[in-house]
Amino acid sequence: MMSPEEISRRLAAFLSREARSEVEVANLRPLAGGASRAAIALDLEVKSGPQAGRYAGVLRLDLGGKIYEASLSRAQEFRLLREAGRAGVNVPRVFWGCEDPSVLGRDFLILERIEGETIGRKIIDAKELEEARRLLPRQMGVQLARIHAMDFAALEFLPRPQPEEPAARAVLRRAREEIDRLDDLHPALEIGWKWLWEQAPPCPRPVLVHGDFRLGNLMVGPEGLRSVLDWEFSSVGDPHEDLAWPFVLDWRFGNEAMRFAGISDGAGFLEAYQKASGREVDGRSLRYWEILGNFRWALGCLTQANRHLSGKERSVELASLGRRAAEMELEMMDLIAGSESQGS
């Protein structure tokens, strides 16, 4: 990656052209980011014109790899974030986006910087966030209801099922392509994929799905949820996909006794969602999508590890994710066994 000084210089030139004004870029510092995207805090000053002013921003910069090949482009994420804000979802404002590799070598977005905590393990442990942990499940339910109420008709770029196809099978078709790209055999994933394909539930009312709705992708303060982040995996699909995702084993961040996000049993989350959305949560579909969630994250871990093993991007973090796949596979198999013992 370029030095902070080089990023500042190139960004200032790009933004000055975009804003038709001199723009100063300063105080770059790295923030906690994901395995596929870097986050860099920065301060901007637009000297003149209609956009004149000071901005606290975050540069979201691609790292050259994807967890899932169906990830949205930065231009698509730009449009989606604007629509989410208009729909009343708590999201950061999008200031600028760029897909020109001559600027920073990678696609990027510049978003409003909202202060708070995003690291899941810190959210479930920090003493100063105790009240936030009490409030978060219901707040998350309300925000998810707003996401699922969004009109996606104009968002033609969103991946979606084929006509009359169960939403789960659309996800599994894309997952099949990811599995086939791996360099090794993974019997548990093959077993899981077959079971999930055969058990795919119908989805009579598709919605706009966030695709990664969990702690780690939420900005949290002492009063609870401040902003919903990281929309690059959004699609049109089954609402139970988002509802089940925070129940996935890895998103409990070590606090496995609390099945929902490591902070609660999930009852308040589901109740708040049902009240705000007017939708009933189907228990069998929720359990199915929890199994599919563990399957997908096992596959995501292997895909990330493969970036390291293939030499595309050497990273201890990416390599370590490969080990997590086995934990997700075991959880998936246990949930399948439990589901079959209950006759569903």
GUKOLSE-209084 format. One record per residue: x, y, z of N, C-alpha, C in turn; residue in one letter. Coordinates in pm, whole numbers, plus 50000, padded with zeros to 5 digits. Atoms other than C-alpha are relative to their C-alpha. Layout:
! GUKOLSE-209084
XYZXYZXYZA/...
//
This chain:
! GUKOLSE-209084
500844988050000500005000050000500885012550000M/499254987450005501115035849938500205005650141M/499774993149874502535057150217498875009950026S/501034989849971500135080950399500235012949924P/499704987550071501925110250236499584999249853E/500375001750140501395096249887498484999349984E/501475000550005497735088149959499435014150014I/500484986349980497205123550089500175008349874S/499734992050119498805138849781499064996349886R/500855004550111496865117849533498535003150027R/501384996849966493575122049719499715014849984L/500204985650011494015159649736499835004149854A/500124996950143494525161149359498654995349945A/501285005450048491495138849291498835008350052F/501124992849941489195157149533499945014549952L/499994986350052490275191149407499335000549863S/500685000750130489145180749060498504997950019R/501415003249979485875166349191499225011950057E/500684988949933485025196249413500195013349929A/499674987650070486415222049170500445010850098R/499474991249896488215237349464501254993550055S/498865005749929491465233249647499494992050120E/500395008749889491095204449892501274995750073V/498885004349916493445197250180499634987050069E/500195013149937493805161350308501074998550108V/499035000549890495405156350648499614989450102A/500215008549881495785134450957499544985849966N/500335013850032495625100150794500464990850112L/499635010149902495585071551046499124987849980R/500755012350027494555035151009498984997050110P/501035004749909491385021951169499904984949986L/500225014450011490374986351240499164997449877A/500715003150124489284971750907499824985249984G/500235014050028488154939050759501144993949922G/498955007150072490174913150575500035003649852A/500024996550142489114926550234500005015049975S/500094985650018489004963950298500755007150110R/499324991849901491234989350470499135012150034A/500714988049956489765018250671501025009850055A/499034989849962491765050350709499275012950033I/500614987349961490565080450904500805011549940A/499344988350055491315114350751499135012350022L/500704987249988490355150850775500145007449867D/500044993150128489345170850468499555014450020L/500514986450005488935207750402499865004249854E/500294994650132487265220150083500005015150014V/499734985949974488425256050052498895009349950K/500994990850056485625270949839498954992249923S/501035006350080482525264149632498864994550084G/501195004949928479225247349723500304989250103P/499655010549903480995219249910501015004950104Q/499004994549909483225242650111499704995950144A/500155003749860483825231350467501014989650042G/499125010249944485645207050692499214987050016R/500665013149995484835170050680500874990250078Y/499345011449936485735141550914499624987749920A/500305010850092486025112250678500714987150031G/499355013149997486955075750642500204995749857V/499685005650130488695062350335499864984950009L/500185014650007487475027050256500644995449871R/499145003350113490045011450027500074985049982L/499895014350029489924977349860501434995350021D/498675005849979492814954249950500404990449890L/499605008250113492814935249624499434986149999G/500635013149998490804904749724498565001250045G/501415000249962487194894949789499734987750083K/500465011749927485584872550047499064992149911I/500915006250094482824865349795500105007449867Y/499834994050131483104871349421498845009049962E/501184992050033479584886249412499975013450072A/499954987349928480694916249621499685011649906S/500334988250078479394949949504501255008249971L/498954990450029481654975249337499825012250089S/500124988149918482365008049511498925009549946R/501054991650057480065026749268498634994850040A/501285005849958477255002549351499755002250148Q/500154997749857477895005449723499675014750027E/500304985749990477835043449683498515002349983F/501424998250026474345042049533499144993850110R/500775007049898473125017049790499985007750132L/499934992249876474315037850087499135012449992L/500864988350015472565068549950498534996250016R/501385004449989469305049149914499664995950144E/500245004149861469665034550265499795012250089A/500174987749923470095069350412498645006249976G/501324994450032466965081250231498874991950062R/501025008949943465065051350372499995000450153A/500004998649855465895061450730500904990350073G/499035008849935468615035650795501165008550050V/498864992749945471425048351016501264995749926N/498805002950077474315049250769500835012849990V/499194988150023477265072650715499695006249865P/500134993450130476925098650442501194996149911R/498945003050096478895090750128500435013149935V/499494987550056481095120150024500464998349856F/499445002250134482995106549722500294985249981W/499605013450036483665074249542500845000349873G/499125000150116486205064249280500344985649961C/499605013050053486815033949058501135001449898E/498884997550092489745049248868501294995350067D/498815005449933492845028448954501215009349994P/498864990950007495155057148855500095009150121S/499984991149884494205075849174500754993550116V/499355006849887495075051149452500364985549967L/499695013750036495535018849260498904990150032G/501125008549958492335004749412498735008450000R/501274993149982488645013649420499895005050144D/500174995049863487655034749720498755008450014F/501074991049960484915053849899500535009050110L/499754991449885485165083750131498665002750066I/501244999449924482465082550397500145009650117L/500034992449876481435103850689500594991550113E/499425007349887483455094050997499095001450121R/500845000649881481205083651283500814993350110I/499175005349894483005078251610499274988850075E/500585010949923482465047351821500864987649989G/499295012850000483465010851846499384990749896E/500485010050096483214984951567500524986050030T/499385013149977485364956351700499094991750091I/501005008049930482984928651807500414995950140G/499575004749868485054915052093500025011350102R/500014988649908485434949652245498585003950036K/501404996349971481694956352214499424990850106I/500605009249903480814925152413500735000150134I/499225000249877483514931252677500105013550071D/499694986949943483864968952732498985004050107A/500874995949890482484981053064499155011949963K/500734987950036481495014652916498894997449898E/501045003350097479284996552660498964990450059L/500965009249936477244976952915498565003649965E/501364995850036474104997452850499754997849851E/500155002450144474714995252476499654985449973A/500285014350022474714957252498498554996750034R/501415002249966471294958752664499075005249891R/500864993450099469894981652395500174994649859L/499675003550137471574967552085499044990049934L/500865009650072469354937052013498745006349941P/501214993750053466174957651979500335010849897R/499604990050100467974985951798500354993349868Q/499655007350121469364960751551498744994949929M/501255004650060465864946551497499305011149924G/500654988650065464494981151413500745004049873V/499224996250118467344989651176499854989749888Q/500145010350102467044956350998498635000649934L/501334998350059463314961850950500005011249897A/499934988950095464104994950780500754995949873R/499265004850117466654978150553499104991449913I/500845009250075464164951250454498795006849938H/501114992350059461544977850377500465008549881A/499494991750109463814995150122499494995349863M/500405003050137462624997049761501264997349918D/498785003750074465214978349554499785000049849F/500325000650143463504982649215501045007149915A/499044992350079466005008949099501434995250018A/498655005049972469004989649234500214987249919L/500015011450091469244967148931501254991550009E/498725007149991472834956949007500044989650111F/499965009249887471934937349320499824985649953L/500235014250031472394899449288498644995850052P/501335004349957469034882149311499694986249944R/500365013350050467354848349262499415000849859P/500705001250126466114836848925498504999050028Q/501455001049978462324837948877499604986350053P/500525012249936460604812049098501074991950072E/498935007349931463964801849250500025003850148E/499824996549859464254799349631501275008450018P/498854991149980466574827049752501224992350048A/498875007749949468724801449933500764993249887A/499315006950110469474783349608500825009949917R/499174990050067470694815749451501325001850074A/498794999049918473144818949741500874987649979V/499255012550014474154782449704500624998549862L/499385000350134474724785749329501315007949999R/498774992049993477224813649397501044993150088R/499075007249913478754793149680500654988349927A/499455011250076479184763549443501195004549916R/498904994650080481354785249220501225002850087E/498894997249908483444795849521500694987050042E/499425012949960483934759749633500874994549888I/499275005750114485044749449286501305007449971D/498754992450019487714776749288501064996650104R/499035003549898489354763049603500964989349948L/498965009150048492544743049560499974986350067D/499985012449922491594714749795498584994850013D/501305006149978488744691149881499535003050141L/500564996749869486414699850169498694992250017H/501185008749991484024670850244498855005950080P/501084994449918482104689250517499215010449921A/500704990250083481304717650278499134993149895L/500785007250101480154692750015498734994050061E/501165005749930477864675250265499015011150033I/500864988749964476544708650388499295005749879G/500614994250121475954721750037498854991249952W/501055009150048473944690849936498775000750090K/501144999449907471784692050250499265013249984W/500614986850011471174729250216499235001549869L/500694999250129470254726149847498654992750007W/501225008249993467714698949920498955005950096E/500914994849898466194716950221499625014649978Q/500214985650022466014752050068498535003850016A/501404996049978462844769350196499555010149895P/500504989850092460584790849977500185014050059P/499904986049956460844828749993498985008149921C/501064993350077457534844249887500145015149991P/499884985349999458524880249973501475004150013R/498594996049992462144888249885500145014550045P/499704986549950463724919150039501435003749962V/498604996050011466894939350013500724994850124L/499245006349892469354919350224501335007350017V/498724993449974472304937050390501154990749968H/499025010150036474354905150369501124997950099G/498955001849898476694910350667499615007650126D/500584992249890474474924150944500364993450133F/499485006049877476354917151269500885010050072R/498974992249932478604931951536501294998849921L/498834999350086481794942251363499725008749879G/500424991450109479814959851092498995010550046N/500844989749941477954982951327500895009350081L/499314990449913479285014951483499175001450126M/500705000649872478405013751851500605010150096V/499604991049893478525040052126499314996050129G/500635003549873477415039952491498484999249994P/501465000250015473835046552375499534989349903E/500375010850088473925017052136500415002349855G/499685000250143473805014951757500005014149942L/499884987050064475045045751573499914999349848R/499975000650145475505033651217500174985649952S/499865013050065475195003150990501015001549887V/498884998750093478374997850787500084987949906L/499545011450081479834975150516498864993049925D/501135004850079477164969450252500434992549874W/499525005350127479324952849987499464986149966E/500555013250028477584918850021498475000349984F/501454998850009474044932049975499464993149875S/500665007050110471584913949749498505000950021S/501435002149981467904906649701499814985550041V/500125013849953466914876149900499024998550114G/500885003849890465274860550203500355008250124D/499694992249879464934882750513500644991750109P/499415008549896465904852850728501524998949986H/498544999950016469414855150580500635009950096E/499484989949907470044887450772499634996850144D/500465002949863468004876351074500874989350066L/499225011149944470104844851118501475003150014A/498544997850007473544859551046500625003450136W/499374997249871474184874151395500024988150096P/499985012149918473484839451540501144990549963F/498905008550045476414824051346501094999750107V/499055002349890479054809851582501085010850010L/498864990949994481914833151489499605014150042D/500434986349968479824864451541499545001350144W/500184998849855479474856851913501315004250067R/498704995049955483144866251948500454993750131F/499525007549885483914839352201499004998450113G/501015000949894480824844652420498874991049951N/500915009350065479074813352297498714997750077E/501225001849922476544812452582498895009449954A/500964990450053474844842752425499924997949849M/500065004550139473674829052090499875011649901R/500164988750090472794862851943501135010050021F/498944989950005475934882951867500875000550126A/499235000149877477494873052200499455009250107G/500544990249903475184897452383498614996550053I/501345003449950471744881152423499554986649942S/500575012250059469504851452344499305002849868D/500594996450128468054870452048498525002850003G/501464998249997464454872452167499615014549976A/500324985950018464444910452189500235004649857G/499704996850139466014913251844498864995749909F/501065005250086463374891351681498675006950027L/501244993049966460514907951868499975014049940E/499944986350053461654942851769499894999949848A/500085000950146462094932151407498574997549956Y/501375003350039458624916851387499075011850019Q/500854988449972457014947451544500245011149899K/499664989050090458864972251321499714996749854A/500145003950140458534952350998498614995249963S/501295006250029455114936551032500144986049941G/499745013450052456724903650921500114990150115R/499805010849905456544870851109501314992949969E/498775007750018459854853151163499654985250007V/500265014350006459624816751062501164992550066D/498955006749923461534795051310500794990049918G/499295009950080462384767751060500925006749899R/499154992750095463674792650803501185006450073S/498924993849922465674810251074501094989750029L/499035010549970467324777351173500754995849873R/499365003450126467994768550808501075010349964Y/499044989650039469694802050743501155001350099W/498865000649908471784798451058500994989349954E/499145010450055473104765850913500725005149876I/499414994650121473674782750579501025010950033L/499054989749959475374811750758501334994250044G/498745006449959477924788850922500714993849880N/499425005350125478454771450586500705011249923F/499444989150080479024804850411501265005850063R/498814994249938481484817550669501164990149999W/498935009950018483424784750660500625001649862A/499514998050136483684789850284500745013349988L/499324987150002484584826550335501384999450063G/498695001549935487404817050573500994992949908C/499125007350092488814792250322500395008549880L/499714991150113488554817550040501055010350038T/499024990349953490454843150246501364993650020Q/498725006849980493114818050346500664996849866A/499475003350131493504808749980500705011949935N/499294988250049494484844649902501454999950047R/498645001049946497494839150128500744988249938H/499335012150045498274803550021500365000649852L/499744999050143498094812249651501105010149968S/498994989850022500604840449698499455013249952G/500584987450047498144867349586500185011150102K/499854990049894498354884849922500484993150126E/499445006549882500674872650196499555007450125R/500564993749880499024878950533499804989450107S/500225009149888499124861650871498524999650036V/501434999649969495544873350931499204991149905E/500715008250096494324857250611500294985250022L/499635013949975496234825150685499264994550121A/500645004749877494744823151034498504997549981S/501415002250024491214825550896499714985849951L/500215013650048491674791650732499704990350113G/500245008849884491774775251075498565001250049R/501364997849949488394790651164498974992049921R/500965007250084486744771950878499544987150067A/500355012749937486854739251073498975002050111A/500964997249894484984755151365498605002349943E/501304997450063482224767351133499424987249940M/500475012650056482024733650959499414991050109E/500515008249890481594715851293498675005450050L/501274994049957478894740351401498904997049899E/500985003050104477134735351068499514985650011M/500385014149993477194697451102499184997150126M/500775001849877475954698951462498575005349983D/501334994250021473064721651359499174991549904L/500715008950091472164698651069499504987750075I/500395011849922472134668651304498845003350093A/501074995949911469964687651550498705002549924G/501194997450081467584698551275499344987249955S/500565012750046467184663351145499384992150115E/500565007249884466574649451495498655005850040S/501294993849971463694674351525499014998149887Q/500905003150111462254662251197499775011449905G/500184988650092462844694050997501275002349922S/
//
